[in-house]
Amino acid sequence: MAPLNEYLDYWASHADDFGEALLEHFALVGMVLLWSLALAAVLTLAVMRSRRAEHISVQLLSAVYSIPSLALFSLLIPVTGLGATTAVLVMVAYNQYLLLRNVLEGLDGIDPDIVEAAVGMGMSPWQVLYRVKLPLAAPMILAGIRLAAISTIGIATIAATINAGGLGTILFSGLRTMNQYKIVGGTLLCALVAVVADRLLKLVERVIVKRTVH
């Protein structure tokens, strides 16, 4: 293994390449999370009034989540082609299991007496949802968002195999050419992004939960 200073020199001289890949990764992950949250909100509203519908939807999404990402990429490539579109569709589909499961568990875990009291105060169903249920379910919802974010960061790396860009481009380029500087640099950046995202989302989670409790 090369000395540390050689790694540092290489990374410094190729900072533009690493920076571009990092920005592509952020853009891809951000797009996926936005679409994932929007779709999860629609699915939640569609199934939340029926426990049977909730169970069926979670089971179906669990089956999708169990399929390897490369297999899903391969299934979609003939339809949507290589690139970010296929990667986004696959990652949004994966995230629905993590998001919907946590949202529904959070909503279903609320004490019925609290909901009944809110209705007794004259709140409409929408008011009960936004002013009572969602704040109380916030810990589970935020935990699901954090899991989806970390999962997306990891799968986005694999998405480089279908020309979706991101940090995986650096990593897989290094593997093809046996360039240890790219391999180590790409791996460290992927791990760093995941760790930082996890820490930040945990911090946001604690702040929001604390405000909800008080």
C-alpha positions as YAML, in Angstrom:
chain: A
units: angstrom
residues:
- id: 1
  name: MET
  ca: [0.00, 0.00, 0.00]
- id: 2
  name: ALA
  ca: [1.29, 3.46, -0.94]
- id: 3
  name: PRO
  ca: [2.32, 5.98, 1.74]
- id: 4
  name: LEU
  ca: [-0.36, 8.37, 2.99]
- id: 5
  name: ASN
  ca: [1.29, 11.40, 1.41]
- id: 6
  name: GLU
  ca: [0.98, 9.79, -2.04]
- id: 7
  name: TYR
  ca: [-2.74, 9.35, -1.51]
- id: 8
  name: LEU
  ca: [-3.09, 12.94, -0.37]
- id: 9
  name: ASP
  ca: [-1.11, 14.21, -3.36]
- id: 10
  name: TYR
  ca: [-3.26, 12.21, -5.78]
- id: 11
  name: TRP
  ca: [-6.53, 13.31, -4.20]
- id: 12
  name: ALA
  ca: [-5.41, 16.94, -4.22]
- id: 13
  name: SER
  ca: [-4.38, 16.81, -7.87]
- id: 14
  name: HIS
  ca: [-7.71, 15.18, -8.81]
- id: 15
  name: ALA
  ca: [-9.92, 17.23, -6.49]
- id: 16
  name: ASP
  ca: [-12.06, 18.41, -9.39]
- id: 17
  name: ASP
  ca: [-12.95, 14.83, -10.38]
- id: 18
  name: PHE
  ca: [-13.81, 13.85, -6.81]
- id: 19
  name: GLY
  ca: [-15.75, 17.07, -6.27]
- id: 20
  name: GLU
  ca: [-17.80, 16.62, -9.44]
- id: 21
  name: ALA
  ca: [-18.65, 13.04, -8.50]
- id: 22
  name: LEU
  ca: [-19.63, 14.16, -5.00]
- id: 23
  name: LEU
  ca: [-21.98, 16.85, -6.33]
- id: 24
  name: GLU
  ca: [-23.55, 14.35, -8.73]
- id: 25
  name: HIS
  ca: [-24.08, 12.00, -5.80]
- id: 26
  name: PHE
  ca: [-25.76, 14.72, -3.73]
- id: 27
  name: ALA
  ca: [-28.02, 15.69, -6.65]
- id: 28
  name: LEU
  ca: [-29.03, 12.09, -7.30]
- id: 29
  name: VAL
  ca: [-29.73, 11.34, -3.63]
- id: 30
  name: GLY
  ca: [-31.65, 14.60, -3.19]
- id: 31
  name: MET
  ca: [-33.86, 13.94, -6.21]
- id: 32
  name: VAL
  ca: [-34.60, 10.40, -5.06]
- id: 33
  name: LEU
  ca: [-35.52, 11.48, -1.54]
- id: 34
  name: LEU
  ca: [-37.87, 14.22, -2.78]
- id: 35
  name: TRP
  ca: [-39.74, 11.86, -5.08]
- id: 36
  name: SER
  ca: [-39.73, 9.13, -2.42]
- id: 37
  name: LEU
  ca: [-41.31, 11.38, 0.21]
- id: 38
  name: ALA
  ca: [-43.94, 12.65, -2.22]
- id: 39
  name: LEU
  ca: [-44.93, 9.15, -3.31]
- id: 40
  name: ALA
  ca: [-44.90, 7.83, 0.26]
- id: 41
  name: ALA
  ca: [-47.28, 10.63, 1.30]
- id: 42
  name: VAL
  ca: [-49.70, 9.70, -1.49]
- id: 43
  name: LEU
  ca: [-49.53, 5.99, -0.65]
- id: 44
  name: THR
  ca: [-50.05, 6.70, 3.04]
- id: 45
  name: LEU
  ca: [-53.22, 8.70, 2.35]
- id: 46
  name: ALA
  ca: [-54.45, 5.96, 0.04]
- id: 47
  name: VAL
  ca: [-54.14, 3.06, 2.48]
- id: 48
  name: MET
  ca: [-54.25, 4.54, 6.00]
- id: 49
  name: ARG
  ca: [-57.99, 4.05, 6.45]
- id: 50
  name: SER
  ca: [-57.80, 0.28, 5.99]
- id: 51
  name: ARG
  ca: [-55.60, -2.06, 8.04]
- id: 52
  name: ARG
  ca: [-55.93, -4.68, 5.30]
- id: 53
  name: ALA
  ca: [-54.75, -2.23, 2.65]
- id: 54
  name: GLU
  ca: [-51.87, -1.21, 4.92]
- id: 55
  name: HIS
  ca: [-50.78, -4.82, 5.40]
- id: 56
  name: ILE
  ca: [-51.00, -5.70, 1.70]
- id: 57
  name: SER
  ca: [-49.11, -2.59, 0.60]
- id: 58
  name: VAL
  ca: [-46.29, -3.12, 3.12]
- id: 59
  name: GLN
  ca: [-45.98, -6.78, 2.11]
- id: 60
  name: LEU
  ca: [-45.80, -5.91, -1.59]
- id: 61
  name: LEU
  ca: [-43.21, -3.21, -0.99]
- id: 62
  name: SER
  ca: [-41.24, -5.60, 1.19]
- id: 63
  name: ALA
  ca: [-41.09, -8.03, -1.74]
- id: 64
  name: VAL
  ca: [-39.79, -5.24, -4.01]
- id: 65
  name: TYR
  ca: [-37.21, -4.24, -1.39]
- id: 66
  name: SER
  ca: [-35.87, -7.81, -1.27]
- id: 67
  name: ILE
  ca: [-34.96, -7.75, -4.98]
- id: 68
  name: PRO
  ca: [-31.26, -6.94, -5.57]
- id: 69
  name: SER
  ca: [-30.76, -3.44, -6.99]
- id: 70
  name: LEU
  ca: [-28.80, -4.68, -10.01]
- id: 71
  name: ALA
  ca: [-31.68, -6.99, -10.91]
- id: 72
  name: LEU
  ca: [-34.17, -4.10, -10.81]
- id: 73
  name: PHE
  ca: [-31.81, -1.94, -12.84]
- id: 74
  name: SER
  ca: [-31.62, -4.70, -15.44]
- id: 75
  name: LEU
  ca: [-35.41, -5.01, -15.60]
- id: 76
  name: LEU
  ca: [-35.90, -1.29, -16.20]
- id: 77
  name: ILE
  ca: [-33.02, -0.62, -18.58]
- id: 78
  name: PRO
  ca: [-34.91, -1.95, -21.67]
- id: 79
  name: VAL
  ca: [-37.73, 0.50, -20.85]
- id: 80
  name: THR
  ca: [-36.02, 3.60, -19.43]
- id: 81
  name: GLY
  ca: [-32.46, 3.05, -20.67]
- id: 82
  name: LEU
  ca: [-29.14, 3.65, -18.96]
- id: 83
  name: GLY
  ca: [-28.71, 6.69, -16.74]
- id: 84
  name: ALA
  ca: [-30.21, 8.58, -13.84]
- id: 85
  name: THR
  ca: [-33.86, 7.97, -14.76]
- id: 86
  name: THR
  ca: [-33.60, 4.24, -14.19]
- id: 87
  name: ALA
  ca: [-31.58, 4.75, -11.02]
- id: 88
  name: VAL
  ca: [-34.14, 7.20, -9.58]
- id: 89
  name: LEU
  ca: [-37.09, 4.93, -10.34]
- id: 90
  name: VAL
  ca: [-35.44, 1.94, -8.67]
- id: 91
  name: MET
  ca: [-34.33, 3.84, -5.58]
- id: 92
  name: VAL
  ca: [-37.72, 5.53, -5.16]
- id: 93
  name: ALA
  ca: [-39.34, 2.08, -5.30]
- id: 94
  name: TYR
  ca: [-36.93, 0.75, -2.67]
- id: 95
  name: ASN
  ca: [-37.58, 3.67, -0.33]
- id: 96
  name: GLN
  ca: [-41.33, 3.14, -0.27]
- id: 97
  name: TYR
  ca: [-40.99, 0.10, 1.97]
- id: 98
  name: LEU
  ca: [-38.83, 1.94, 4.51]
- id: 99
  name: LEU
  ca: [-40.96, 5.08, 4.48]
- id: 100
  name: LEU
  ca: [-44.46, 3.63, 4.31]
- id: 101
  name: ARG
  ca: [-43.75, 0.98, 6.96]
- id: 102
  name: ASN
  ca: [-42.49, 3.55, 9.44]
- id: 103
  name: VAL
  ca: [-45.21, 6.10, 8.72]
- id: 104
  name: LEU
  ca: [-47.97, 3.53, 9.17]
- id: 105
  name: GLU
  ca: [-46.42, 2.08, 12.32]
- id: 106
  name: GLY
  ca: [-46.16, 5.58, 13.75]
- id: 107
  name: LEU
  ca: [-49.76, 6.46, 12.92]
- id: 108
  name: ASP
  ca: [-51.17, 3.12, 14.06]
- id: 109
  name: GLY
  ca: [-49.27, 3.32, 17.34]
- id: 110
  name: ILE
  ca: [-51.08, 6.46, 18.50]
- id: 111
  name: ASP
  ca: [-53.38, 6.03, 21.50]
- id: 112
  name: PRO
  ca: [-57.00, 5.92, 20.17]
- id: 113
  name: ASP
  ca: [-58.14, 7.95, 23.18]
- id: 114
  name: ILE
  ca: [-56.00, 10.88, 21.99]
- id: 115
  name: VAL
  ca: [-57.57, 10.75, 18.54]
- id: 116
  name: GLU
  ca: [-61.04, 10.46, 20.06]
- id: 117
  name: ALA
  ca: [-60.39, 13.49, 22.24]
- id: 118
  name: ALA
  ca: [-59.29, 15.50, 19.20]
- id: 119
  name: VAL
  ca: [-62.46, 14.54, 17.33]
- id: 120
  name: GLY
  ca: [-64.50, 15.46, 20.40]
- id: 121
  name: MET
  ca: [-62.95, 18.93, 20.29]
- id: 122
  name: GLY
  ca: [-64.45, 19.40, 16.83]
- id: 123
  name: MET
  ca: [-61.36, 18.72, 14.70]
- id: 124
  name: SER
  ca: [-61.91, 17.53, 11.14]
- id: 125
  name: PRO
  ca: [-60.15, 14.35, 9.92]
- id: 126
  name: TRP
  ca: [-57.50, 16.50, 8.20]
- id: 127
  name: GLN
  ca: [-56.95, 18.56, 11.33]
- id: 128
  name: VAL
  ca: [-56.58, 15.37, 13.40]
- id: 129
  name: LEU
  ca: [-54.01, 14.08, 10.92]
- id: 130
  name: TYR
  ca: [-51.87, 17.23, 10.69]
- id: 131
  name: ARG
  ca: [-52.24, 18.58, 14.21]
- id: 132
  name: VAL
  ca: [-52.34, 15.37, 16.24]
- id: 133
  name: LYS
  ca: [-51.33, 12.22, 14.41]
- id: 134
  name: LEU
  ca: [-48.33, 13.44, 12.42]
- id: 135
  name: PRO
  ca: [-46.64, 15.21, 15.37]
- id: 136
  name: LEU
  ca: [-47.08, 12.12, 17.56]
- id: 137
  name: ALA
  ca: [-45.84, 9.82, 14.79]
- id: 138
  name: ALA
  ca: [-42.87, 12.10, 14.04]
- id: 139
  name: PRO
  ca: [-40.21, 9.87, 15.71]
- id: 140
  name: MET
  ca: [-41.12, 6.85, 13.57]
- id: 141
  name: ILE
  ca: [-41.52, 8.94, 10.41]
- id: 142
  name: LEU
  ca: [-38.13, 10.61, 10.86]
- id: 143
  name: ALA
  ca: [-36.49, 7.25, 11.56]
- id: 144
  name: GLY
  ca: [-37.88, 5.99, 8.26]
- id: 145
  name: ILE
  ca: [-36.56, 9.04, 6.42]
- id: 146
  name: ARG
  ca: [-33.12, 8.50, 7.93]
- id: 147
  name: LEU
  ca: [-33.08, 4.84, 6.89]
- id: 148
  name: ALA
  ca: [-34.22, 5.77, 3.37]
- id: 149
  name: ALA
  ca: [-31.50, 8.42, 3.09]
- id: 150
  name: ILE
  ca: [-28.72, 6.03, 4.14]
- id: 151
  name: SER
  ca: [-30.06, 3.32, 1.85]
- id: 152
  name: THR
  ca: [-30.21, 5.76, -1.06]
- id: 153
  name: ILE
  ca: [-26.64, 6.92, -0.52]
- id: 154
  name: GLY
  ca: [-25.44, 3.32, -0.74]
- id: 155
  name: ILE
  ca: [-27.52, 2.26, -3.73]
- id: 156
  name: ALA
  ca: [-26.64, 5.47, -5.57]
- id: 157
  name: THR
  ca: [-23.04, 4.25, -5.53]
- id: 158
  name: ILE
  ca: [-24.07, 1.03, -7.28]
- id: 159
  name: ALA
  ca: [-26.13, 3.08, -9.76]
- id: 160
  name: ALA
  ca: [-22.86, 4.24, -11.33]
- id: 161
  name: THR
  ca: [-22.80, 0.85, -13.08]
- id: 162
  name: ILE
  ca: [-25.68, 2.08, -15.27]
- id: 163
  name: ASN
  ca: [-24.14, 5.51, -15.96]
- id: 164
  name: ALA
  ca: [-26.10, 7.37, -13.29]
- id: 165
  name: GLY
  ca: [-22.99, 9.24, -12.12]
- id: 166
  name: GLY
  ca: [-22.01, 9.92, -8.53]
- id: 167
  name: LEU
  ca: [-19.24, 8.62, -6.33]
- id: 168
  name: GLY
  ca: [-19.62, 5.13, -7.72]
- id: 169
  name: THR
  ca: [-18.07, 6.44, -10.94]
- id: 170
  name: ILE
  ca: [-14.78, 7.05, -9.12]
- id: 171
  name: LEU
  ca: [-14.95, 3.77, -7.23]
- id: 172
  name: PHE
  ca: [-15.73, 1.53, -10.20]
- id: 173
  name: SER
  ca: [-13.24, 3.34, -12.41]
- id: 174
  name: GLY
  ca: [-10.61, 2.54, -9.81]
- id: 175
  name: LEU
  ca: [-11.66, -1.10, -9.68]
- id: 176
  name: ARG
  ca: [-11.47, -1.45, -13.47]
- id: 177
  name: THR
  ca: [-7.99, 0.04, -13.66]
- id: 178
  name: MET
  ca: [-6.79, -1.22, -10.25]
- id: 179
  name: ASN
  ca: [-6.13, 2.38, -9.26]
- id: 180
  name: GLN
  ca: [-5.84, 2.17, -5.47]
- id: 181
  name: TYR
  ca: [-6.03, 5.95, -5.08]
- id: 182
  name: LYS
  ca: [-9.46, 6.03, -6.71]
- id: 183
  name: ILE
  ca: [-10.63, 2.93, -4.86]
- id: 184
  name: VAL
  ca: [-9.63, 4.23, -1.44]
- id: 185
  name: GLY
  ca: [-10.76, 7.79, -2.18]
- id: 186
  name: GLY
  ca: [-14.14, 6.73, -3.55]
- id: 187
  name: THR
  ca: [-14.73, 4.35, -0.65]
- id: 188
  name: LEU
  ca: [-13.82, 6.95, 1.97]
- id: 189
  name: LEU
  ca: [-16.06, 9.58, 0.40]
- id: 190
  name: CYS
  ca: [-19.00, 7.17, 0.20]
- id: 191
  name: ALA
  ca: [-18.56, 6.23, 3.85]
- id: 192
  name: LEU
  ca: [-18.11, 9.86, 4.89]
- id: 193
  name: VAL
  ca: [-21.30, 10.96, 3.13]
- id: 194
  name: ALA
  ca: [-23.27, 8.16, 4.79]
- id: 195
  name: VAL
  ca: [-21.90, 8.90, 8.26]
- id: 196
  name: VAL
  ca: [-22.44, 12.67, 7.99]
- id: 197
  name: ALA
  ca: [-25.97, 12.20, 6.65]
- id: 198
  name: ASP
  ca: [-26.78, 9.79, 9.47]
- id: 199
  name: ARG
  ca: [-25.46, 12.17, 12.14]
- id: 200
  name: LEU
  ca: [-27.26, 15.20, 10.70]
- id: 201
  name: LEU
  ca: [-30.57, 13.38, 10.36]
- id: 202
  name: LYS
  ca: [-30.29, 12.02, 13.89]
- id: 203
  name: LEU
  ca: [-29.72, 15.59, 15.10]
- id: 204
  name: VAL
  ca: [-32.75, 16.84, 13.17]
- id: 205
  name: GLU
  ca: [-34.76, 13.93, 14.55]
- id: 206
  name: ARG
  ca: [-33.83, 14.78, 18.15]
- id: 207
  name: VAL
  ca: [-34.65, 18.47, 17.69]
- id: 208
  name: ILE
  ca: [-38.05, 17.83, 16.11]
- id: 209
  name: VAL
  ca: [-39.00, 15.16, 18.64]
- id: 210
  name: LYS
  ca: [-37.97, 17.46, 21.50]
- id: 211
  name: ARG
  ca: [-40.15, 20.26, 20.09]
- id: 212
  name: THR
  ca: [-43.04, 17.85, 19.61]
- id: 213
  name: VAL
  ca: [-42.82, 16.60, 23.18]
- id: 214
  name: HIS
  ca: [-42.73, 20.13, 24.61]
...
